[in-house]
Amino acid sequence: MSGLAQRIATLSPEKRKLFLKNIAEKRENTAAYPVLMRRKDDVPAPLSFAQQRLWFLDQLEPGSTAYNVPLALRLRGAFNVSALEQTLREVVRRHESLRTRFVARAGSAYQHIDPVESFLFSIVPVADQDQVQPLIEQEAQQPFDLEQGPLFRARLLLVSKQDAILLLTLHHSISDGWSMGVLTNEIGQLYPAIVAGQPSPLPELPLQYADYALWQRNWLQGDVLNVQLDYWKKQLGGAEPLALPTDRSRPAVQTYRGSSQRLVISRELSQTLKLFSQREGSTLFMTLLAAWQVLLSHYSGQEDISVGTPIANRTQAQLEGLIGFFINTLVLRSDLSGNPDFREVLRRVKEVALGAYAHQDIPFEKLVDILQPERDRSRSPLFQVLFVLQNLPSKQQSWTDIQIEALESEHKSAKFDLSMAASESPLGLTFDLEYNTDLFDAATIERMLGHWQRLLAALTARPDVPVQELTFLSAQERQQLLVDWNEPQQQFPVTATLIESFERQVVLNPQAIAVADEQHSLTYAQLNAEANQLAHALRRDGVGPNQLVGLSMDRSVRLLVGVLGILKAGGPTCHWTQPIPLIACALCWPMPVSSAS
């Protein structure tokens, strides 16, 4: 069962009925459009909308490895190198996408499909086991040339006769996560057959990715496009970028340098999250997404949170067995205003997710082109943070007598500011947080994962408490915030007033800058002189002890002059930054009130 099917199955009857109704309406609107079929050989194959965006990004930053999709498989056993090469060559023959490159003609890019003979399989003997990991990383970081190709590389690191690592690296423009499953599944079925001298057990493919790209271009226009666009224009109109605090200033042009950290939560908390989702008529994905948006709201101070999430986008059965770049990205924008409790947040997130699923066909790239958000090369458009719940296959497989283990490679790129990938493991839910290293330090991400774990526990334990009132700080962080960082580093005289302490600094550092804003600055001597002038004027106007002085002024040098002048005159002060009735200040003070501005 696919991830989407699992989510639909766990919906309440009312939500499931609404979801299926939306899907049915969408199918009615698209029923009259072209059937997906093979294109004629003489028809040029355009780039799909998704490929077009990666082509454009590659023109801006050629040689980037941000969109490399590497896979490393350890083979243990008596493997047949010749049969393995034949297997890979047969997979390449079956899937035109694996021998596709992009060519430019008259200002547009097209898919060019090379013959099977263009496929190259290299064997690299490895004498020292210590060489293996550097070679894996080197291969994963080798850039692709989208115009010259190839966009699929296969290399075998031969450690011994019964130990090797198969490195398969694809560019994202010809593959996605689902495609990697198709690739490994076909290898697993073809290899034993070739070793045994048997014919291929796989049926010929009725379609190729280029057929889909042409169909998409022909179908997604006119009324079909407008129905989808109307929804997304309303859903995403006026959305602001997520303003997460970073460790460094954002570079003028978005970089893709990255790393990742992993968190595995306990089986108990994992089970609690699943049971909570069931009780609330939600999916685990929706519950985790809601929690992720709550954490982002805490970090950013924003209530309008947009998060991207990938969806397989293989809505027709003929597409399920193809290797290609089908995946689409949905922008899920949630409203967390009013300090709702977690149950209400989850209800809002479910409504947003169901609406997005019903309008999932418009490619993200097309959405960006039409909505035309403000161009900012320092960040990705429409969203800067990603969330995905993955259904990962087992890392352990076998091809006849060969044991296969998927190896993990170190993340050295990041497509977004943050990308949270959740998956299920025997130990409990696993969260891999990929981050841009030009924005965040490793310590910040480690702290964020700790906050995430504590927030998940707090949200499920107290789902009726307003989310902004929940705490996810560790005991050490609370100690820092409440005690350590508020403890004075030097002893102040307990008998001195604020004004006396200030005037002591005037004597010690008269020419040092005491205060500055965007336009002005004052030394201690100048600040003291101006405050004294104001104090004398206030005294003449009758200001003294218990005479509250209201001060209406924005944050500036003049504000501090005003506060010090009032205190020097002997009166307390009430400050506000926006014009409000004087009575609002008087209600808080039983004595006469004067005003200053």
C-alpha positions in Angstrom: 0.0 0.0 0.0 1.4 3.4 -0.9 1.9 6.2 1.6 -1.0 8.2 0.3 -3.3 5.1 0.4 -2.3 4.5 4.0 -3.1 8.1 4.9 -6.5 7.8 3.2 -7.3 4.6 5.1 -6.8 6.2 8.5 -9.1 9.1 7.8 -12.4 9.4 9.6 -15.5 8.4 7.4 -16.4 12.1 6.9 -12.9 13.2 5.9 -12.6 10.1 3.6 -15.9 10.9 1.9 -14.8 14.6 1.4 -11.4 13.6 0.0 -12.9 11.0 -2.5 -15.5 13.6 -3.5 -12.7 16.1 -4.3 -10.8 13.5 -6.3 -13.9 12.5 -8.2 -14.6 16.2 -9.1 -11.1 16.6 -10.3 -11.3 13.5 -12.5 -14.6 14.8 -14.0 -12.8 18.0 -14.9 -9.9 16.1 -16.6 -11.7 13.2 -18.2 -11.8 14.8 -21.6 -8.1 15.3 -21.9 -5.5 13.2 -23.8 -4.9 9.6 -22.8 -1.3 8.9 -21.9 0.3 7.0 -24.8 3.6 6.5 -26.7 4.8 9.4 -28.7 5.9 9.0 -32.3 9.6 8.6 -32.8 9.9 11.8 -34.9 8.2 13.9 -32.2 10.8 15.9 -30.1 10.5 15.1 -26.4 10.2 18.3 -24.4 11.4 18.6 -20.8 8.8 18.0 -18.2 8.1 21.0 -16.0 10.2 19.5 -13.2 13.1 18.9 -15.5 12.9 22.4 -16.9 13.4 23.9 -13.5 16.5 21.7 -12.8 17.8 22.6 -16.2 17.4 26.3 -15.4 19.1 25.9 -12.0 22.0 24.1 -13.7 22.4 27.0 -16.1 22.7 29.4 -13.1 25.1 27.1 -11.2 26.7 24.5 -13.5 28.5 21.7 -11.8 26.4 21.8 -8.7 26.0 18.4 -6.9 22.9 19.4 -5.0 20.7 17.3 -7.2 22.9 14.1 -7.3 21.0 11.0 -6.2 23.6 8.4 -5.0 23.0 4.8 -4.0 25.7 2.5 -2.6 25.0 -1.2 -2.3 27.4 -3.6 -0.6 27.5 -7.1 -2.3 28.7 -10.0 -0.2 28.9 -13.5 -1.8 30.0 -15.2 -5.0 28.8 -12.5 -7.4 29.2 -12.6 -11.2 30.6 -9.3 -12.4 29.8 -10.0 -16.1 26.1 -10.9 -15.2 25.9 -7.7 -13.1 27.0 -5.6 -16.1 24.5 -7.3 -18.4 21.8 -6.7 -15.8 22.6 -3.0 -15.6 22.7 -2.7 -19.4 19.3 -4.4 -19.7 17.8 -1.9 -17.1 19.3 0.9 -19.2 17.8 -0.5 -22.4 14.4 -0.7 -20.7 14.4 2.8 -19.3 15.2 5.6 -21.8 15.5 8.0 -18.9 18.8 6.4 -17.9 20.3 7.3 -21.2 18.8 10.8 -21.5 20.6 14.1 -21.7 19.3 17.6 -22.4 20.1 19.6 -25.5 19.2 23.2 -26.3 17.5 24.1 -29.6 16.3 27.6 -30.5 16.2 28.7 -26.9 14.4 25.6 -25.6 15.7 22.4 -24.1 14.7 18.9 -25.2 15.4 15.4 -24.1 17.9 13.5 -26.2 17.9 9.8 -25.8 21.3 8.1 -26.5 21.6 4.5 -27.6 22.1 1.7 -25.1 25.8 1.4 -26.2 26.5 4.8 -24.5 26.2 3.1 -21.1 29.5 2.7 -19.3 30.2 0.4 -16.4 33.5 0.8 -14.6 35.3 -1.6 -12.3 37.7 -0.2 -9.7 39.9 -2.6 -7.7 40.3 -1.5 -4.1 43.3 -2.8 -2.3 42.7 -1.2 1.1 39.3 -1.2 2.9 40.1 2.3 4.2 39.8 3.6 0.6 36.1 2.5 0.3 34.4 5.3 2.1 36.4 8.1 0.4 35.6 6.6 -3.0 31.9 6.4 -2.1 31.9 10.1 -1.2 34.0 11.1 -4.2 31.5 9.4 -6.6 28.5 10.9 -4.8 30.0 14.4 -5.2 31.0 14.1 -8.9 29.0 16.6 -10.9 26.9 15.8 -13.9 27.0 17.6 -17.3 23.3 17.8 -18.2 24.1 18.5 -21.9 26.9 16.1 -22.5 25.6 13.3 -20.2 25.5 10.6 -19.1 23.1 11.3 -16.2 23.4 7.8 -14.8 26.7 6.3 -13.6 27.5 2.8 -12.5 30.8 1.8 -10.8 31.8 -1.3 -9.0 34.4 -1.1 -6.2 35.9 -4.5 -6.1 37.3 -5.2 -2.6 37.6 -9.0 -3.0 36.0 -11.9 -4.9 33.2 -11.9 -2.5 33.0 -8.3 -1.4 32.2 -5.3 -3.6 30.3 -2.0 -3.4 28.0 -1.1 -6.4 27.8 2.7 -6.8 24.8 3.9 -8.7 24.5 7.7 -9.1 21.7 9.5 -11.0 20.9 13.1 -11.6 17.5 14.1 -10.0 16.3 15.2 -13.4 15.9 11.6 -14.5 15.0 10.0 -11.1 13.3 10.4 -7.8 12.9 8.3 -4.6 10.3 6.0 -6.1 12.6 5.5 -9.1 15.4 4.2 -6.9 13.1 1.5 -5.7 12.1 0.6 -9.3 15.9 0.5 -10.2 16.9 -1.8 -7.3 13.8 -4.0 -7.8 14.5 -4.6 -11.5 18.2 -5.4 -10.8 17.1 -7.9 -8.1 14.8 -9.7 -10.6 17.1 -9.5 -13.7 20.4 -10.6 -12.1 19.3 -14.1 -11.0 17.7 -14.7 -14.4 20.8 -13.7 -16.3 23.1 -15.8 -14.0 20.8 -18.8 -14.7 20.7 -18.1 -18.4 16.9 -17.5 -18.3 14.9 -14.9 -20.2 14.0 -11.6 -18.5 11.1 -12.0 -16.1 10.0 -8.4 -16.6 7.4 -7.3 -19.2 8.3 -4.6 -21.7 7.4 -1.1 -20.6 4.4 0.4 -22.4 5.6 3.9 -21.9 8.7 6.0 -21.3 9.3 9.1 -19.3 9.5 11.3 -22.4 6.0 10.2 -23.3 4.8 11.4 -19.9 6.6 14.8 -20.4 4.9 15.3 -23.7 1.5 14.3 -22.3 2.0 16.6 -19.3 2.7 19.6 -21.6 -0.4 18.9 -23.7 -2.7 18.2 -20.8 -1.9 20.8 -18.2 -3.3 23.9 -19.9 -6.6 25.7 -20.4 -9.4 24.8 -17.9 -7.4 22.0 -16.3 -4.7 24.4 -15.4 -7.1 27.2 -14.3 -9.0 24.9 -11.9 -5.8 24.0 -10.1 -4.4 27.5 -10.2 -7.5 29.0 -8.6 -7.0 26.9 -5.6 -3.3 27.6 -5.2 -3.6 31.3 -5.8 -6.1 31.5 -2.9 -4.1 29.1 -0.8 -0.7 30.8 -1.2 -1.5 34.4 -1.8 0.3 36.8 0.5 2.5 34.1 2.1 5.7 35.4 3.7 9.1 33.7 3.8 9.9 31.8 7.0 12.2 34.0 9.2 14.1 31.4 11.2 16.9 32.7 13.3 20.2 31.6 11.8 23.8 31.5 13.1 25.1 33.5 10.1 23.7 36.1 7.7 22.0 34.6 4.7 24.2 34.7 1.6 23.0 36.9 -1.3 22.7 33.8 -3.5 21.4 30.5 -2.1 24.1 27.9 -1.5 23.6 24.2 -1.3 26.3 23.3 1.1 24.8 21.0 3.7 25.1 18.3 6.3 22.6 16.3 8.4 22.0 14.9 11.8 19.8 12.0 13.0 17.5 11.5 15.9 15.8 8.2 16.8 13.0 8.5 19.3 12.0 5.7 21.7 9.5 3.0 20.7 7.2 4.2 23.4 7.0 7.8 22.1 6.7 6.5 18.5 3.8 4.3 19.5 2.2 7.2 21.4 2.3 9.3 18.3 0.7 6.6 16.2 -2.1 5.9 18.7 -2.7 9.7 19.0 -3.0 9.9 15.3 -5.6 7.1 15.2 -7.7 8.6 18.0 -7.7 12.0 16.2 -8.7 10.5 12.8 -5.4 11.7 11.4 -2.4 10.1 9.7 1.0 9.9 11.3 2.2 12.2 8.5 -0.3 14.9 9.4 0.4 14.7 13.1 4.2 15.0 12.5 3.7 17.8 10.0 1.5 19.7 12.5 4.1 19.3 15.2 6.9 20.4 12.8 4.9 23.6 12.0 4.4 24.3 15.7 8.2 24.1 16.3 8.9 26.4 13.3 6.3 28.8 14.7 8.1 28.8 18.1 11.5 29.4 16.4 10.3 32.1 13.9 7.7 33.9 16.0 5.4 33.6 13.0 1.8 32.2 12.8 1.6 31.7 9.1 3.8 28.7 8.3 4.5 27.2 4.8 6.2 23.9 4.5 7.0 21.9 1.4 6.3 18.2 1.1 7.0 15.8 -1.8 4.4 13.6 -3.3 4.9 10.6 -5.7 2.6 12.1 -8.4 2.3 8.8 -10.2 -1.5 9.1 -10.5 -1.8 6.6 -13.4 -0.9 2.9 -13.2 1.3 3.0 -16.3 3.7 5.3 -14.5 4.4 3.1 -11.5 7.1 1.0 -13.1 9.0 3.9 -14.8 12.3 5.5 -13.7 12.0 9.2 -14.0 11.5 12.6 -12.3 7.8 12.4 -11.4 7.8 13.6 -7.9 6.0 16.8 -7.2 6.2 19.2 -4.2 3.1 20.5 -2.5 3.2 23.7 -0.3 1.2 23.1 2.9 0.5 26.5 4.4 -1.1 26.4 7.9 -2.6 29.1 10.1 -1.5 28.9 13.7 -3.0 32.2 14.8 -5.0 32.5 18.0 -2.7 30.3 20.0 -4.7 27.1 19.4 -4.2 23.8 21.2 -2.6 21.0 19.3 -5.9 19.3 18.5 -7.0 22.4 16.7 -3.7 22.8 14.9 -4.0 19.2 13.7 -7.5 19.9 12.4 -6.3 22.8 10.4 -3.3 20.9 9.0 -5.6 18.0 7.9 -7.9 20.4 6.1 -4.9 22.0 4.3 -3.4 18.6 3.4 -6.6 17.2 2.0 -7.1 20.3 -0.2 -3.5 20.0 -1.5 -3.9 16.3 -2.3 -7.0 17.2 -4.4 -5.0 19.7 -6.4 -1.7 17.9 -6.6 -1.3 17.8 -10.4 0.1 21.2 -11.0 3.9 21.0 -10.9 5.6 23.1 -8.4 7.7 24.6 -11.1 4.7 25.7 -13.0 3.2 27.1 -9.9 6.3 29.2 -9.3 6.3 30.5 -12.9 2.6 31.6 -12.7 2.5 32.9 -9.1 5.8 34.7 -9.6 6.7 35.2 -5.9 9.2 38.0 -5.3 12.5 36.9 -6.8 15.1 36.3 -4.1 18.1 34.2 -5.0 19.0 33.8 -1.4 16.2 31.3 -0.7 14.0 28.8 -2.4 10.6 30.2 -3.6 7.3 29.6 -1.8 8.9 27.6 1.1 12.3 27.2 2.7 11.7 24.2 4.9 10.7 20.6 3.8 9.0 17.8 5.6 8.6 14.2 4.4 7.5 10.9 5.9 9.3 8.1 4.0 8.4 4.5 3.5 11.9 3.1 3.2 12.6 -0.4 2.0 14.6 -2.8 4.1 18.3 -2.1 3.9 18.9 -5.9 3.8 18.1 -7.7 0.5 19.4 -10.7 -1.4 20.0 -11.7 -5.1 20.2 -15.5 -5.1 23.3 -16.2 -3.0 24.4 -12.5 -2.7 23.5 -10.5 0.4 22.8 -6.8 -0.4 23.1 -4.0 2.1 22.4 -0.4 1.4 25.1 1.9 2.7 24.6 5.4 3.9 26.7 8.3 2.5 27.4 11.5 4.2 25.1 14.4 3.3 27.1 17.3 1.9 24.4 19.3 0.2 21.1 20.8 1.2 18.4 22.0 -1.2 16.6 24.0 1.4 17.3 25.8 4.7 16.0 22.7 6.6 14.6 19.3 5.4 13.2 16.9 8.0 12.8 13.3 6.8 10.9 10.9 9.1 10.9 7.2 8.6 10.0 4.1 10.7 12.7 1.8 12.0 12.7 -1.2 14.4 14.1 1.1 17.1 11.4 3.8 16.7 10.7 6.7 14.5 13.9 8.1 12.9 14.3 11.8 11.9 17.1 12.9 9.6 17.4 16.7 9.6 19.3 18.1 6.6 20.5 21.7 7.0 22.3 24.4 5.1 25.7 24.7 6.7 26.1 28.4 5.5 23.1 29.2 7.8 23.3 26.8 10.8 25.9 25.3 13.0 25.9 21.7 14.0 25.3 22.6 17.6 22.1 24.6 16.6 20.7 21.6 14.7 21.5 19.2 17.6 19.6 21.6 20.0 16.7 21.8 17.5 16.4 18.0 17.4 16.3 17.9 21.2 13.5 20.5 21.1 11.7 18.5 18.5 11.8 15.3 20.7 10.6 17.1 23.8 7.9 19.0 21.8 6.5 15.7 20.4 6.2 14.3 23.9 4.6 17.5 25.2 2.0 17.8 22.3 0.8 14.3 22.7 0.7 14.4 26.5 -1.1 17.8 26.7 -2.9 18.2 23.3 -5.5 20.6 24.9 -3.0 23.1 26.1 -2.4 26.2 23.8 0.7 25.3 21.8 2.6 28.5 22.6 2.4 27.7 26.3 4.1 24.3 25.9 7.8 24.2 26.8 10.4 22.1 25.0 13.5 23.6 26.6 15.9 21.2 28.5 16.6 21.7 32.2 20.1 23.1 31.2 18.5 25.6 28.8 16.0 26.8 31.4 18.9 27.3 33.9 20.8 29.4 31.3 17.8 31.5 30.4 16.3 32.1 33.9 19.5 32.1 36.0 22.9 32.1 34.3 22.2 34.8 31.7 20.3 37.0 34.2 22.9 37.0 36.9 25.0 40.2 36.9 28.7 39.7 36.1 29.7 42.3 38.7 28.3 43.5 41.9 26.4 46.8 41.8 26.2 49.0 44.9 22.9 48.1 46.6 22.4 51.6 47.9 22.9 53.4 44.5 19.9 54.3 42.3 19.9 53.8 38.6 20.6 57.5 38.0 23.5 57.5 40.5 25.0 54.4 38.7 24.6 56.2 35.3 26.2 59.4 36.5 29.2 57.4 37.8 29.7 56.1 34.3 29.5 59.7 33.0 32.5 60.5 35.2 34.4 57.4 34.3 33.8 57.4 30.5 32.5 60.8 29.5 33.6 60.5 25.8 32.5 56.9 25.3 29.4 56.2 23.1 26.5 55.6 25.5 23.6 55.1 23.0 23.1 55.0 19.2 20.4 54.4 16.7 20.3 54.4 12.9 20.7 58.2 12.7 22.3 59.6 15.9 24.7 58.7 18.7 25.5 60.4 22.1 28.4 60.0 24.4 27.8 59.6 28.2 28.6 63.3 28.7 26.2 64.4 25.9 23.4 62.0 27.1 23.8 63.3 30.7 23.7 67.0 29.6 20.5 66.5 27.5 18.8 64.5 30.2 19.6 67.2 32.7 18.1 69.9 30.5 14.9 67.8 30.2 14.8 67.2 33.9 15.0 70.9 34.7 12.2 71.6 32.2 10.0 69.0 33.8 10.7 70.3 37.3 9.5 73.7 36.2 6.3 72.0 34.9 5.7 70.5 38.3 7.0 66.9 37.8 8.2 65.3 41.0 7.8 62.2 43.1 4.5 60.2 42.3 3.9 62.4 39.3 3.7 59.8 36.4 4.9 61.0 33.0 3.7 59.3 29.9 6.2 59.0 27.1 5.0 58.4 23.5 8.0 57.7 21.4 9.6 55.1 19.1 12.8 53.3 20.1 15.6 55.9 19.5 18.3 58.0 21.2 15.7 60.5 22.1 13.7 57.8 24.0 16.6 57.2 26.4 17.1 61.0 26.9 13.4 61.1 27.8 13.5 58.2 30.3 16.6 59.5 32.0 15.3 63.1 32.1 12.0 62.0 33.8 13.8 59.8 36.3 16.2 62.7 37.1 13.1 64.9 37.7 12.0 62.4 40.3 9.0 61.0 38.5 8.1 57.5 37.2 7.4 57.0 33.5 5.0 55.1 31.3 6.2 54.4 27.7 4.2 53.4 24.6 5.2 53.3 20.9 1.8 53.9 19.3 -0.6 56.8 20.0 -3.1 55.7 22.6 -5.5 57.7 24.8 -3.7 59.1 27.8 -6.3 57.5 30.0 -4.9 54.1 29.1 -1.8 55.0 31.0 -3.7 56.7 33.8 -5.7 53.6 34.6 -2.6 51.9 35.7 -1.5 54.7 38.0 -3.6 56.4 40.7 -1.6 59.7 40.8 -1.8 62.6 38.3 -0.5 61.9 34.8 1.5 64.3 32.5 2.4 63.5 28.9 5.6 63.9 26.8 6.3 63.2 23.2 
